[in-house]
Each structure stands twice: as C-alpha cells, then as structure tokens.
Amino acid sequence: MINSITKSIYINGQWLDVDPEKSDLISNPATLEALTSVAHGGAEETKQAIKAADQAFQSWGKLSGRKRSKILYKAHELMLADAERLGTILTMEQGKPLKEAIGEVKGAAAFLLWYAEEASRAYGEWIPSSVRSKRMLVIPQPVGVVGAITPWNFPSSMITRKLGPALAAGCTVVLKPAPETPLSAVEIVKIFEQAGMPPGVVNLVTGDAEAIGKEMLTNKTVRHITFTGSTNVGKYLMRESAEHIKKLSLELGGHAPIIVFDDADIDKAVSLSLASKFRNNGQTCICANRVFVHEAVAEDFQAKLKEKVEALKVGNGLDEETDLGPLINAQAVEKVQSHLGDAIEKGATVVCGGSLDESEHGHFISPTVLANVSDHMRIMIEETFGPIMPLQTFTDEDVVIEKANQTDYGLAAYIFTENTSRTIRVSEALEYGIVGVNDVFPAVPEAPFGGIKQSGIGKEGGHHGMDDFLEKKFVSLGIDV
C-alpha cells in the first residue's frame, strides 16, 4: 500500500483534498492488491483547471524560451535523481518489470531535457518580398491551453512526451492520465512543482474519463487536444472537437509488421523481434503484431525464437528475475484469449505458450508464438495488445509488402535485412510513419514519432514535436521606400 488515499487533483498550484465518497481504488495488476485511492474528479474540476491554465497562459506564454527551459532542465534532473522510486511506483500500478519501468522514467526525463533545449529554438521566418514596399515575417506563438490525455501503457513517458513540447512552446496544460495509472502522473506533477513551475501552468485532473474529456472538448478555452490511445477514441475526439475547430495531435492504434528477409542476421532478428513483441507484455502501440519470415529461414527463426520465448519468466514486476509482468486488467486478458482462441479454431498451431500462468493471482498470460497463421484470423487484422506473436512465411518481396500494407493502421513497421538496396526500396514502399531497419526501438526524443492513415495525426519528438503547439502568425509590413 502506497497510501490509503492520494491527492490527485492539482489546480492552480494546489492539491485538492479527496472526498473518500468520490474516489477510485487503484490496484496492482500483478497481485490484485489495493495500492491507494485517488480523487474522482469530473467536469467541474476540469473547468476549474482550464480556467487556471488560461490565466497562467497570459504570463507563461510571454516568457522567453530560455526562462521556460530552466524549469524543464530542473524537472529533468529531479526525475533522473528519483528514477528508482518513480519506477517502483510505475511497476506497482502498471505491472511492467522494474527494469523496464526505471528505463521508462529515464526516457521520460530525456524528453524534458530535449524540450528544455528546444524551448529557445522556436524560430520565426523572414520572407523575401516580391514587392519593394513590403516586408514579411512569420512569428511563432504558443497555441494556448492544451488538454493532454495519456494512456496507461507508458504512464510516465507519454506524459513528458506531450508536456515537454507544450510547455517549451509556451502553452499551459490540463493533464488527464489514464484511470488505471494515475500515480505516475501525480509524481510527475510533483516534480514540476519542485522544479518551480508557476501555478496554473500544469494542472492535473483524475477521475471520470468521459466527463473530463467532454469538458476539454466542449470548452472553447482549450485550443489543442493531444491524445495517445485507440483509433476509435481518436475518431471520437475528432468529431467532438469540430465545434470549436481545435487543433489535434493523435497517436493512435498500430498493427506493426516485422519482415525478416532471407539475407537477415537471424540471431539479431530473433532477439529483436522477441524484444519488440514482449516488451511491456505486448502492450505497446509499436510492438510486433504480425511477423512475416522468409520461407528459406523460417524453420531456423522459429526454432531459435521458441527457445528464447520459453526461457522468459512471467511474474510480479518487482521481482528482479521477471521478464514479463501482468496485463493491465481482466479485460485485456479476455481480449488476448479471444484472439488466441480464434486463431487456433481457424488452424493456427501453438509453438509455445498459450495459457494463463496458474502460479500467479494477477492478470497473467504466458508469452505465446503461433505458426500456420492465415490472413483471415483476428490476430492478423486487429491489434492484440498482448503477448502473442503470429508467424507467417513468404517468398516474394512485393507480396509481403502488400500484406504488410493491408491494414488501416500505419504507425510502425520493421524489416530485417543486410541488403542496402532492399532497405531503401522496402522502407519507401511501406505505408507507415515509422520504419525500423534492424532496429525495433525507434522512439527517441530527438526524432519525430507518429503514424499515418488511421494511426494518427501529427508528430511527437524532435524539433517537429514543437510544431503542433505553435501557431505561425504572418505579419505583413508596408514601408515607405
């Protein structure tokens, strides 16, 4: 138990008291034990937070980038110094192994560092005029109040990946974390508070997800919504934000293919495919969902993969020997089991895994590899968000590219090859916002991250990550000549 009750609503620099009658229980998905209760806020608290953010924007948006960067630098340092404790909290509420959780916290801090550096680089533009009596310039200005909605699978890094560029640009924020994982958000807001963030610049509201989101969408003071989550929710946000023509940044679902060509380094392909699929127990928007292996190397790939998967240890994330923690909740387990059952019913064979872990009481399922997988199985059509790796063989490059592209999603794709021409050719042909070549960990602060098609709008990371939080104002000057 972290605490019997945790203050989790932060508005205008103040932590509000929690009404025990209006609180939500947070449990450890590995043990099902209660950790704490957090405040169940709704539309009224969100309205107050938006008002505070709007008032704070009047001064925060006018600060120099250098002054904003000092606070982000400090938050980065505080986060790194406290990474182990923050990682432990993350593991307890989300379930991932502690080594992954601490790595996520450090990665979250890296986004704060990057945008501390970018805060002073929101450059404008001077446009050469075709008319002698005109001078033209473009001034970047912060959008205003931002509503940030973050998911449970990366409850630390998804926050800083959104708040880092928003704050660097001069925006103020109302943050709504996932109901399953509010504790990491509470700790990050405390870090901003310790770093000297002025009241109202960062606000936090936990509780009724629908009511909080609805207020963000209907309140015209909120000028930008940034969201990571499912494509269905992303579509809802697009529809409901139309009334006020809000700006949107959407990082949505994925259905990532891995293509292993016959010239690939098989040992590398096996190790990295495993790392991609089973990191965070497959609860990752860019993890491998479909694995296409060239027929010439399929037998070797499958044998080596089976050996490595069977060696993975499933258990409580706080156990240092654990490789895979639990799924987030019972609904997640049910979805994974339904995908597995559908695949087996339609002819897939289980290479390894395929069962609940009976030694634990939490939301556990064994890491699973399937062979003889066909295109009409749900696991090849829908995002599983769990530890099942389906294998399918191929022989023709053009055919496998066509299969990889046969989805409405377009977030991330991966290829394994040692051929430079094939690398360029296939990377250009794949309809995805991110392509990893012999690399399954493409998300870094210095590079743009985001999908195409129904996987989203906008980019997070890199200098590109600032764009969505800045308006470009054109000023035309008439002068005497």
C-alpha positions as CSV (number, residue, x, y, z in Angstrom):
1,M,0.0,0.0,0.0
2,I,1.5,3.4,-1.0
3,N,-1.1,5.4,0.9
4,S,-4.7,4.9,1.9
5,I,-5.7,7.9,-0.2
6,T,-3.6,10.1,-2.6
7,K,-4.3,13.6,-3.6
8,S,-4.5,13.5,-7.4
9,I,-6.2,16.8,-8.5
10,Y,-3.8,19.7,-8.8
11,I,-5.3,23.0,-9.9
12,N,-3.5,26.4,-9.9
13,G,-0.7,25.2,-7.8
14,Q,-2.8,23.5,-5.1
15,W,-3.5,19.8,-4.3
16,L,-7.2,19.4,-3.6
17,D,-8.5,17.3,-0.8
18,V,-10.0,13.9,-1.8
19,D,-13.6,13.1,-0.8
20,P,-13.5,9.4,0.3
21,E,-17.0,9.1,-1.1
22,K,-15.8,10.2,-4.5
23,S,-12.6,8.3,-5.0
24,D,-11.3,5.4,-7.2
25,L,-9.3,2.4,-6.0
26,I,-6.0,1.7,-7.7
27,S,-4.8,-1.9,-7.6
28,N,-1.6,-3.7,-8.5
29,P,-2.4,-5.9,-11.7
30,A,0.2,-8.4,-10.6
31,T,-1.3,-9.1,-7.1
32,L,-4.7,-7.5,-7.4
33,E,-3.9,-5.8,-4.0
34,A,-5.2,-2.3,-3.4
35,L,-2.5,0.4,-3.6
36,T,-4.4,3.6,-2.8
37,S,-7.4,5.6,-3.7
38,V,-7.4,8.7,-5.9
39,A,-9.8,11.5,-6.4
40,H,-12.8,11.0,-8.8
41,G,-12.9,14.4,-10.5
42,G,-15.2,15.4,-13.3
43,A,-16.4,18.3,-15.4
44,E,-16.4,20.9,-12.6
45,E,-12.8,20.2,-11.6
46,T,-11.8,20.2,-15.3
47,K,-13.5,23.5,-15.8
48,Q,-11.5,25.0,-12.9
49,A,-8.3,23.6,-14.2
50,I,-8.9,25.0,-17.6
51,K,-9.6,28.5,-16.1
52,A,-6.4,28.3,-14.1
53,A,-4.4,27.2,-17.2
54,D,-5.9,30.1,-19.2
55,Q,-4.9,32.6,-16.5
56,A,-1.4,31.2,-16.3
57,F,-1.0,31.3,-20.0
58,Q,-1.2,35.1,-20.0
59,S,2.3,35.2,-18.3
60,W,3.8,31.8,-19.2
61,G,3.3,32.3,-22.9
62,K,5.2,35.6,-22.8
63,L,8.2,34.2,-21.0
64,S,11.4,33.8,-23.0
65,G,12.2,30.2,-24.1
66,R,15.3,30.4,-22.0
67,K,13.3,31.0,-18.8
68,R,10.9,28.2,-19.6
69,S,13.8,25.9,-20.3
70,K,15.4,26.4,-16.9
71,I,12.3,24.8,-15.3
72,L,12.3,21.9,-17.7
73,Y,16.0,21.3,-17.1
74,K,15.4,21.2,-13.4
75,A,12.5,18.8,-13.8
76,H,14.7,16.6,-15.9
77,E,17.3,16.5,-13.2
78,L,14.8,15.8,-10.4
79,M,13.3,13.0,-12.4
80,L,16.6,11.3,-13.1
81,A,17.6,11.5,-9.5
82,D,14.4,9.8,-8.4
83,A,14.2,7.3,-11.2
84,E,14.2,4.2,-9.0
85,R,11.4,5.3,-6.7
86,L,9.3,6.5,-9.6
87,G,10.0,3.2,-11.5
88,T,8.8,1.3,-8.5
89,I,5.5,3.2,-8.3
90,L,5.1,2.7,-12.1
91,T,5.6,-1.0,-11.8
92,M,3.1,-1.3,-8.9
93,E,0.3,0.5,-10.7
94,Q,1.0,-0.7,-14.3
95,G,2.8,-4.1,-13.9
96,K,5.8,-3.9,-16.2
97,P,9.1,-5.3,-14.9
98,L,11.0,-2.8,-12.7
99,K,14.0,-2.6,-15.1
100,E,11.6,-1.6,-17.9
101,A,9.8,0.9,-15.6
102,I,13.0,2.6,-14.5
103,G,14.1,2.7,-18.1
104,E,10.8,4.4,-19.0
105,V,11.3,7.0,-16.3
106,K,14.7,7.8,-17.6
107,G,13.3,8.0,-21.1
108,A,10.6,10.3,-19.8
109,A,13.2,12.6,-18.3
110,A,15.1,12.6,-21.6
111,F,12.0,14.2,-23.3
112,L,12.2,17.0,-20.7
113,L,15.9,17.5,-21.4
114,W,15.3,17.6,-25.2
115,Y,12.5,20.2,-25.0
116,A,14.4,22.2,-22.4
117,E,16.9,22.6,-25.2
118,E,14.3,23.2,-27.9
119,A,12.5,25.9,-25.9
120,S,14.9,28.5,-27.2
121,R,14.7,27.3,-30.8
122,A,11.2,28.1,-31.9
123,Y,12.5,30.1,-34.8
124,G,10.4,32.6,-36.9
125,E,11.0,33.4,-40.5
126,W,11.7,36.5,-42.7
127,I,10.3,36.1,-46.2
128,P,11.9,37.9,-49.1
129,S,9.3,40.1,-50.6
130,S,8.4,40.4,-54.3
131,V,7.1,43.9,-53.6
132,R,9.6,46.7,-52.7
133,S,7.2,48.3,-50.2
134,K,6.5,45.1,-48.2
135,R,8.4,43.3,-45.5
136,M,7.1,40.0,-44.4
137,L,7.8,37.9,-41.3
138,V,6.4,34.8,-39.6
139,I,6.2,34.8,-35.8
140,P,5.7,31.5,-33.9
141,Q,3.4,31.9,-30.9
142,P,2.0,29.3,-28.4
143,V,-1.4,27.9,-29.2
144,G,-2.8,28.4,-25.7
145,V,-4.4,25.9,-23.3
146,V,-3.7,22.3,-24.1
147,G,-5.7,19.3,-23.0
148,A,-3.4,16.3,-22.7
149,I,-4.9,12.8,-22.5
150,T,-2.4,10.0,-21.8
151,P,-2.6,6.2,-21.7
152,W,-1.8,3.5,-19.1
153,N,0.8,1.5,-21.0
154,F,3.5,4.2,-20.7
155,P,2.2,6.3,-17.8
156,S,5.4,8.4,-17.4
157,S,7.0,8.8,-20.9
158,M,3.7,9.6,-22.6
159,I,3.2,12.5,-20.2
160,T,6.6,14.1,-20.7
161,R,6.5,13.5,-24.5
162,K,3.4,15.7,-24.6
163,L,4.0,18.2,-21.8
164,G,7.7,18.7,-22.8
165,P,7.0,20.4,-26.1
166,A,3.8,22.1,-25.0
167,L,5.5,23.8,-22.0
168,A,8.6,24.6,-24.1
169,A,6.4,26.3,-26.7
170,G,4.7,28.4,-24.0
171,C,1.4,26.6,-23.7
172,T,-0.3,25.7,-20.4
173,V,-1.7,22.2,-19.8
174,V,-4.6,20.3,-18.2
175,L,-3.5,16.7,-17.9
176,K,-5.9,13.7,-17.7
177,P,-3.9,10.5,-17.1
178,A,-5.5,7.0,-17.7
179,P,-7.7,5.9,-14.8
180,E,-5.7,2.8,-14.4
181,T,-2.4,4.6,-13.8
182,P,-2.8,8.0,-12.2
183,L,0.1,7.6,-9.6
184,S,2.9,8.2,-12.1
185,A,1.1,11.4,-13.2
186,V,0.8,12.6,-9.6
187,E,4.6,12.1,-9.1
188,I,5.5,13.9,-12.4
189,V,3.3,16.9,-11.4
190,K,5.1,17.0,-8.0
191,I,8.4,17.1,-9.9
192,F,7.2,20.1,-11.9
193,E,6.1,21.7,-8.7
194,Q,9.5,21.2,-7.1
195,A,11.2,22.5,-10.3
196,G,9.5,25.9,-9.8
197,M,6.6,25.6,-12.3
198,P,4.3,28.6,-11.8
199,P,0.8,27.9,-10.5
200,G,-1.7,27.1,-13.2
201,V,0.8,26.1,-15.9
202,V,0.4,22.4,-15.3
203,N,-2.9,21.1,-13.9
204,L,-3.9,17.5,-13.2
205,V,-7.4,16.0,-13.0
206,T,-8.2,12.4,-12.4
207,G,-11.5,10.6,-12.3
208,D,-14.4,10.3,-14.7
209,A,-12.6,10.0,-18.1
210,E,-15.7,10.7,-20.1
211,A,-16.7,13.8,-18.1
212,I,-13.1,15.2,-18.1
213,G,-12.6,14.6,-21.8
214,K,-16.0,16.1,-22.6
215,E,-15.2,19.3,-20.8
216,M,-11.9,19.6,-22.6
217,L,-13.7,19.1,-26.0
218,T,-16.6,21.5,-25.4
219,N,-14.7,24.2,-23.5
220,K,-13.6,26.7,-26.2
221,T,-10.7,27.9,-24.0
222,V,-8.9,24.6,-24.8
223,R,-7.3,25.2,-28.1
224,H,-5.4,22.0,-28.6
225,I,-6.0,18.3,-27.6
226,T,-3.1,15.9,-27.6
227,F,-4.0,12.2,-27.2
228,T,-2.4,8.8,-27.2
229,G,-4.8,5.8,-27.3
230,S,-7.1,3.8,-29.5
231,T,-8.2,4.8,-33.0
232,N,-11.9,4.7,-32.0
233,V,-11.4,7.2,-29.2
234,G,-9.3,9.3,-31.6
235,K,-12.2,9.4,-34.1
236,Y,-14.5,10.5,-31.2
237,L,-12.1,13.3,-30.3
238,M,-12.1,14.5,-33.9
239,R,-15.9,14.6,-34.1
240,E,-16.5,16.2,-30.8
241,S,-13.7,18.9,-31.2
242,A,-15.1,20.1,-34.5
243,E,-17.5,22.6,-32.9
244,H,-14.5,24.8,-31.9
245,I,-12.1,23.7,-34.6
246,K,-9.5,22.6,-32.0
247,K,-6.0,21.6,-33.1
248,L,-5.4,17.8,-32.6
249,S,-2.3,15.6,-32.1
250,L,-3.4,12.0,-32.2
251,E,-1.1,9.0,-31.7
252,L,-3.5,6.1,-32.2
253,G,-3.5,2.3,-32.8
254,G,-0.9,0.3,-34.6
255,H,-0.6,-3.1,-36.2
256,A,3.1,-3.3,-36.8
257,P,4.6,-5.9,-39.2
258,I,8.0,-7.3,-38.9
259,I,9.5,-8.7,-42.2
260,V,12.5,-11.0,-41.9
261,F,14.2,-11.4,-45.2
262,D,16.4,-14.4,-46.2
263,D,19.6,-12.3,-46.0
264,A,18.9,-11.1,-42.4
265,D,21.1,-11.8,-39.5
266,I,18.8,-14.4,-38.0
267,D,20.1,-14.3,-34.4
268,K,19.6,-10.5,-34.4
269,A,16.2,-10.8,-36.0
270,V,15.1,-13.3,-33.4
271,S,16.4,-11.3,-30.4
272,L,14.9,-8.0,-31.6
273,S,11.6,-9.5,-32.7
274,L,11.2,-11.0,-29.2
275,A,12.2,-7.7,-27.6
276,S,9.6,-5.8,-29.7
277,K,6.7,-8.2,-29.1
278,F,7.2,-8.9,-25.4
279,R,8.3,-5.6,-24.1
280,N,5.6,-4.4,-21.7
281,N,4.0,-7.8,-22.3
282,G,2.9,-6.7,-25.9
283,Q,1.0,-3.7,-24.6
284,T,2.8,-1.3,-26.9
285,C,1.4,0.5,-29.9
286,I,4.5,-0.1,-32.0
287,C,5.2,-3.7,-30.9
288,A,5.3,-6.5,-33.4
289,N,1.8,-7.7,-34.2
290,R,2.5,-9.7,-37.4
291,V,5.8,-11.4,-38.2
292,F,6.5,-12.4,-41.8
293,V,9.5,-14.7,-42.2
294,H,11.1,-15.7,-45.5
295,E,10.5,-19.4,-46.2
296,A,14.2,-20.1,-46.5
297,V,14.9,-19.1,-42.9
298,A,11.6,-19.7,-41.3
299,E,12.5,-23.1,-39.7
300,D,15.7,-21.7,-38.1
301,F,13.9,-18.5,-37.0
302,Q,11.1,-20.4,-35.3
303,A,13.3,-22.8,-33.5
304,K,15.5,-20.1,-32.1
305,L,12.5,-17.9,-31.2
306,K,10.8,-20.8,-29.4
307,E,13.9,-21.4,-27.2
308,K,14.1,-17.8,-26.2
309,V,10.4,-17.4,-25.5
310,E,10.3,-20.5,-23.4
311,A,13.1,-19.0,-21.2
312,L,11.1,-15.9,-20.4
313,K,10.0,-15.6,-16.8
314,V,6.4,-14.3,-16.1
315,G,5.7,-12.7,-12.7
316,N,5.5,-9.7,-10.5
317,G,7.3,-6.8,-12.0
318,L,9.0,-6.1,-8.7
319,D,10.8,-9.5,-8.9
320,E,14.2,-8.7,-10.5
321,E,14.1,-12.0,-12.4
322,T,10.8,-11.1,-14.1
323,D,10.8,-10.6,-17.9
324,L,7.1,-10.2,-18.4
325,G,4.7,-8.7,-15.9
326,P,0.9,-8.9,-16.0
327,L,-1.6,-7.5,-18.4
328,I,-3.3,-4.3,-17.2
329,N,-6.7,-5.9,-16.3
330,A,-9.1,-8.8,-16.8
331,Q,-10.5,-7.2,-20.0
332,A,-7.0,-7.3,-21.5
333,V,-6.6,-11.0,-20.7
334,E,-10.0,-11.7,-22.2
335,K,-9.1,-10.0,-25.4
336,V,-5.8,-11.8,-25.8
337,Q,-7.5,-15.2,-25.1
338,S,-10.2,-14.4,-27.7
339,H,-7.5,-13.7,-30.3
340,L,-5.7,-16.9,-29.4
341,G,-8.9,-19.0,-29.4
342,D,-9.9,-17.6,-32.8
343,A,-6.5,-18.3,-34.3
344,I,-6.4,-21.9,-33.0
345,E,-10.0,-22.5,-34.2
346,K,-9.0,-21.3,-37.7
347,G,-6.0,-23.6,-37.9
348,A,-3.0,-21.9,-36.2
349,T,-0.7,-24.1,-34.2
350,V,0.8,-23.2,-30.8
351,V,4.6,-23.3,-31.0
352,C,4.9,-22.4,-27.3
353,G,2.8,-20.7,-24.5
354,G,-0.9,-20.2,-24.9
355,S,-2.1,-20.4,-21.4
356,L,-2.7,-18.5,-18.2
357,D,0.1,-18.6,-15.7
358,E,-1.5,-20.6,-12.9
359,S,1.2,-19.7,-10.4
360,E,0.0,-16.1,-10.0
361,H,-3.2,-14.5,-9.0
362,G,-2.9,-11.4,-11.2
363,H,-3.7,-10.7,-14.8
364,F,-1.1,-13.1,-16.3
365,I,-0.9,-15.0,-19.6
366,S,2.1,-16.9,-21.0
367,P,4.1,-15.5,-23.9
368,T,2.9,-17.3,-27.0
369,V,4.1,-18.0,-30.5
370,L,1.8,-19.2,-33.2
371,A,2.6,-20.8,-36.6
372,N,0.5,-21.7,-39.6
373,V,-1.3,-18.3,-39.3
374,S,-3.6,-17.1,-42.1
375,D,-4.7,-13.6,-43.1
376,H,-8.4,-14.1,-42.0
377,M,-7.6,-14.6,-38.3
378,R,-8.4,-11.8,-36.0
379,I,-4.8,-11.6,-34.7
380,M,-3.7,-10.6,-38.3
381,I,-6.5,-8.0,-38.6
382,E,-6.8,-6.4,-35.1
383,E,-4.3,-5.0,-32.7
384,T,-3.9,-7.7,-29.9
385,F,-2.1,-5.6,-27.2
386,G,-0.8,-8.8,-25.6
387,P,2.0,-11.4,-25.7
388,I,1.1,-13.4,-28.8
389,M,3.5,-13.5,-31.8
390,P,1.9,-14.9,-35.0
391,L,4.3,-16.2,-37.7
392,Q,3.6,-16.3,-41.4
393,T,6.0,-17.3,-44.2
394,F,6.6,-15.6,-47.5
395,T,8.8,-15.9,-50.6
396,D,8.1,-12.7,-52.7
397,E,9.2,-9.2,-51.6
398,D,6.3,-7.4,-53.4
399,V,3.7,-9.8,-52.0
400,V,4.9,-9.4,-48.4
401,I,5.0,-5.6,-48.7
402,E,1.4,-5.7,-50.0
403,K,0.4,-7.9,-47.0
404,A,2.2,-5.5,-44.6
405,N,0.3,-2.6,-46.0
406,Q,-3.1,-4.3,-45.9
407,T,-4.3,-2.5,-42.8
408,D,-6.0,0.8,-41.9
409,Y,-3.1,1.4,-39.4
410,G,0.2,3.0,-40.3
411,L,2.2,3.6,-37.2
412,A,5.4,1.5,-37.2
413,A,6.9,-1.3,-39.3
414,Y,10.2,-3.2,-39.1
415,I,12.4,-5.1,-41.6
416,F,15.5,-7.2,-41.1
417,T,17.9,-7.3,-44.0
418,E,21.6,-6.8,-44.7
419,N,20.9,-5.5,-48.2
420,T,21.2,-1.8,-48.7
421,S,19.1,-1.6,-51.8
422,R,16.3,-3.6,-50.2
423,T,16.5,-1.4,-47.1
424,I,15.8,1.7,-49.2
425,R,13.3,0.0,-51.5
426,V,11.2,-1.6,-48.8
427,S,11.3,1.4,-46.4
428,E,9.9,3.6,-49.1
429,A,7.2,1.1,-50.0
430,L,5.9,0.5,-46.5
431,E,2.9,2.8,-45.7
432,Y,4.0,3.6,-42.1
433,G,5.0,6.7,-40.3
434,I,8.0,4.9,-38.7
435,V,10.2,2.2,-40.2
436,G,12.9,0.4,-38.2
437,V,15.6,-1.4,-40.1
438,N,17.4,-3.9,-37.9
439,D,16.0,-1.8,-35.1
440,V,12.8,-2.2,-33.1
441,F,13.2,0.7,-30.6
442,P,12.7,3.8,-32.8
443,A,11.2,6.1,-30.2
444,V,13.8,8.7,-29.1
445,P,13.4,12.3,-28.0
446,E,15.3,13.7,-31.0
447,A,13.3,12.1,-33.8
448,P,9.7,12.5,-34.9
449,F,7.2,9.8,-33.8
450,G,3.8,9.4,-35.3
451,G,1.7,7.4,-37.7
452,I,-0.2,7.8,-41.0
453,K,-3.6,6.6,-42.1
454,Q,-5.8,5.7,-39.1
455,S,-2.8,5.7,-36.7
456,G,-2.9,9.4,-36.1
457,I,-2.2,13.0,-36.9
458,G,1.0,15.0,-36.0
459,K,4.4,14.1,-34.7
460,E,5.9,13.9,-31.2
461,G,9.6,14.1,-30.6
462,G,12.3,16.0,-32.4
463,H,12.0,19.7,-33.3
464,H,8.9,18.5,-35.2
465,G,7.2,18.0,-31.8
466,M,7.0,21.7,-31.2
467,D,5.0,22.4,-34.3
468,D,1.6,21.4,-33.1
469,F,1.9,23.7,-30.1
470,L,2.8,26.8,-32.1
471,E,0.7,29.0,-34.3
472,K,2.6,30.7,-37.2
473,K,1.5,34.3,-37.4
474,F,2.2,36.1,-40.6
475,V,2.9,39.8,-40.3
476,S,3.0,41.9,-43.5
477,L,4.6,45.4,-43.2
478,G,4.1,48.1,-45.6
479,I,7.0,50.6,-45.6
480,D,8.0,53.8,-47.3
481,V,10.7,53.3,-50.0
